[in-house]
Amino acid sequence: MTLPPGKLLFAAVLLFSAALSQAARPAVHPSAQAAPSVRPVAVHAPLTLQVEKRVKTPTRKNQRISQTGWDLSTHGAKALYLTFDDGPHPIYTPQVLSILARHHALATFFVLGREVAAHPQLLETTRAAGHHIGNHTWDHPMLTHLTEARIRQEISSGVKSRCFRPPYRDTNKVVEAIATSYHFHQILWDVDTNDWKKPGAAAIEREILRGARPGAIILMHDGGGNRTQTVAALDRALTKLSAQGYTFRALPC
């Protein structure tokens, strides 16, 4: 059927309007219809990583770091524990032994395996005088810088004893565990005289007297270098400490 010209124009207008309405609607992607609603996210400042800082706790003077398992303060009302490291030395160990005998003092000598191998008779002389012997490794390394196998070698090649002292006070849980596996008590010290710095006999004597208290472990050296200052300081300090009622005992090594 043929429409009159007027109706034909009206139909064309209707079709054109419908097309415009359809084009005005935004196209929707099929995947967008299934997407869940997203809640707005608050904007924060950039995250800062928290890095743990390993802070070395300062050592208080006369603080005993490693427990020996012995209550040293009960071994005498005013007992001190003199210890000597790095020997035996053919010159200075006999001088130290002579001074100790003069003051009726006992001490503990933490010896190096290599020095004992070079001077075995000095070790026997020290023991015969009633002094005790401790293990100070074979040749005085920084133990925490070594492999576990090397740590074992250093400790096991030192002298037999119940006591072990790590050189430089350089120790950690691994070193202490290895020492324990050989049935050693790790022994550090309460008073460091710093005699290895050779500050003068008066300075060494002053450190001994200042640190004296019942049960204190005092560090000195009879080996590892010239110990003339230590020998002089020891004689004077023991004279004064004896007058104060102190006695001098060996550690139960």
C-alpha positions in Angstrom: 0.0 0.0 0.0 1.2 3.4 -0.9 1.1 6.1 1.8 0.0 9.6 1.0 2.9 12.1 0.9 1.9 13.7 4.2 1.8 10.4 6.2 5.1 9.2 4.6 6.8 12.3 5.9 5.4 11.8 9.4 6.6 8.1 9.5 10.1 9.2 8.5 10.3 11.7 11.3 9.3 9.0 13.9 11.9 6.6 12.6 14.6 9.3 12.8 13.7 10.2 16.4 13.9 6.6 17.5 17.4 6.2 16.0 18.7 9.3 17.8 17.4 8.1 21.1 19.1 4.7 20.7 22.5 6.4 19.8 22.3 8.6 22.9 22.5 5.5 25.3 26.1 4.6 26.3 27.3 1.2 25.2 27.9 -1.2 28.2 30.6 -3.9 27.9 29.2 -7.3 28.9 32.0 -7.8 31.5 31.2 -4.6 33.2 27.7 -5.8 34.0 29.1 -8.6 36.1 31.8 -6.5 37.9 31.2 -6.1 41.7 30.9 -2.6 43.1 34.2 -1.2 44.3 34.4 0.8 47.6 36.5 3.9 47.4 40.0 3.4 48.9 41.4 6.0 51.2 44.7 7.5 50.1 47.6 7.1 52.7 51.0 8.5 52.9 53.8 6.2 51.5 54.6 3.2 53.7 57.9 3.3 55.7 59.7 0.1 56.2 60.6 -0.5 59.9 64.2 -1.6 60.0 65.3 -3.2 63.2 68.4 -1.6 64.5 70.8 -3.8 66.4 72.0 -1.6 69.2 74.9 -2.8 71.4 74.0 -2.6 75.0 76.7 -0.8 76.9 78.5 -2.9 79.5 78.3 -1.4 83.0 81.6 -1.5 84.9 82.1 -4.6 86.9 79.0 -6.3 85.2 79.5 -10.0 84.8 78.3 -10.9 81.3 78.5 -14.7 81.2 77.3 -16.7 84.1 79.9 -19.2 85.3 77.4 -21.3 87.2 79.4 -20.7 90.4 78.6 -18.2 93.1 82.0 -16.8 93.5 81.0 -14.3 96.2 80.5 -17.1 98.7 84.1 -18.4 98.4 85.3 -16.0 101.0 84.1 -12.8 102.7 86.4 -10.7 100.5 87.8 -13.1 97.8 89.1 -11.8 94.5 89.9 -13.8 91.4 93.0 -12.7 89.6 93.3 -14.0 86.1 96.2 -13.8 83.6 95.9 -14.3 79.8 98.1 -15.2 76.8 100.9 -17.0 78.6 102.9 -18.9 79.6 105.8 -16.5 78.9 109.3 -17.4 79.8 110.1 -14.0 81.3 106.9 -12.6 82.8 105.1 -15.7 84.0 107.8 -16.6 86.5 107.8 -13.0 87.8 104.0 -13.1 88.3 104.3 -16.5 90.0 106.9 -15.1 92.4 104.7 -12.1 93.4 101.7 -14.3 93.9 103.7 -16.6 96.2 104.9 -13.6 98.2 101.3 -12.5 98.8 100.0 -16.0 99.4 97.7 -15.5 96.4 96.3 -18.0 94.0 95.2 -17.1 90.4 93.9 -18.6 87.2 96.0 -18.6 84.0 94.2 -18.7 80.7 96.9 -20.0 78.5 97.3 -20.3 74.7 97.9 -23.8 73.3 100.8 -22.6 71.1 102.6 -21.1 74.2 102.1 -24.2 76.2 103.6 -26.2 73.4 106.6 -23.9 73.4 107.0 -23.8 77.2 105.4 -27.0 78.7 107.5 -26.8 81.9 106.1 -23.4 82.8 102.6 -24.9 82.7 103.7 -27.6 85.2 105.4 -25.0 87.4 102.2 -22.9 87.5 100.1 -25.9 88.4 102.5 -27.2 91.0 102.2 -23.8 92.8 98.5 -24.4 93.2 97.2 -22.1 90.5 94.5 -23.2 88.0 94.7 -23.3 84.3 92.1 -22.2 81.7 91.8 -22.7 77.9 92.3 -19.5 75.9 92.3 -21.3 72.4 95.3 -22.3 70.4 96.5 -19.0 69.0 94.2 -16.2 70.0 91.8 -15.6 67.0 88.6 -13.7 66.8 86.3 -16.7 67.1 83.1 -15.2 65.8 85.0 -14.6 62.4 85.6 -18.3 62.0 83.6 -21.2 60.7 82.2 -23.6 63.3 84.8 -26.2 62.3 87.6 -23.7 62.9 86.1 -22.6 66.3 86.1 -26.3 67.4 89.7 -26.7 66.2 90.8 -23.6 68.2 89.1 -24.7 71.4 89.8 -28.4 71.3 93.5 -27.8 70.5 93.9 -25.7 73.7 94.6 -27.0 77.1 92.2 -29.3 78.9 90.3 -27.5 81.6 86.8 -26.7 83.0 87.2 -23.1 82.0 87.4 -21.3 78.6 87.9 -17.7 77.9 87.3 -16.3 74.3 90.1 -14.0 73.1 89.1 -10.3 72.9 85.8 -11.2 74.7 84.7 -12.1 71.2 81.9 -14.6 71.7 78.3 -15.3 70.8 75.8 -18.2 71.2 77.6 -20.4 68.7 81.0 -20.0 70.4 79.5 -20.6 73.8 77.6 -23.6 72.6 80.7 -25.2 71.1 82.6 -24.5 74.3 79.8 -26.1 76.3 80.0 -29.2 74.0 83.6 -29.6 75.3 82.4 -29.3 78.9 83.9 -25.8 79.3 82.4 -22.9 81.4 82.9 -19.7 79.5 84.6 -17.3 81.8 84.8 -13.6 81.0 85.7 -10.9 83.6 84.4 -8.1 85.7 87.4 -5.8 85.8 89.6 -5.1 82.7 92.8 -3.5 83.8 93.7 -2.6 80.2 97.3 -3.6 80.9 97.7 -4.7 77.3 97.7 -1.0 76.4 100.7 -0.4 78.6 99.2 2.7 80.3 101.8 2.6 83.1 102.0 0.6 86.3 100.1 3.3 88.3 97.1 3.2 85.9 97.0 -0.6 86.0 97.2 -0.6 89.8 94.4 2.0 90.0 92.1 -0.2 87.9 92.7 -3.2 90.1 92.0 -1.3 93.3 89.0 0.5 91.8 87.4 -2.7 90.6 88.0 -4.8 93.7 84.8 -6.2 95.3 84.0 -9.6 96.7 83.8 -12.2 93.9 85.2 -9.9 91.2 87.2 -11.5 88.3 90.1 -9.3 87.4 91.8 -9.5 83.9 95.5 -9.1 83.5 98.2 -10.5 81.1 101.4 -12.4 81.7 102.0 -13.0 78.0 101.5 -11.4 74.6 104.1 -8.8 75.0 106.2 -6.8 77.5 104.4 -7.1 80.9 106.8 -5.2 83.1 104.1 -2.7 84.0 101.7 -5.5 85.0 104.3 -7.1 87.2 105.0 -3.8 89.0 101.3 -2.9 89.4 100.4 -6.4 90.7 102.9 -6.3 93.5 101.7 -2.9 94.8 98.0 -3.7 94.4 98.2 -7.0 96.3 100.0 -5.3 99.1 97.1 -2.7 99.5 94.3 -5.3 98.9 95.8 -7.6 101.5 95.8 -4.8 104.0 92.1 -4.3 103.3 91.4 -8.0 104.1 91.1 -9.4 100.6 92.2 -12.9 99.8 93.0 -14.2 96.3 91.6 -17.4 95.0 91.8 -19.5 91.8 88.6 -20.1 89.8 87.3 -23.7 90.1 88.6 -24.6 86.7 
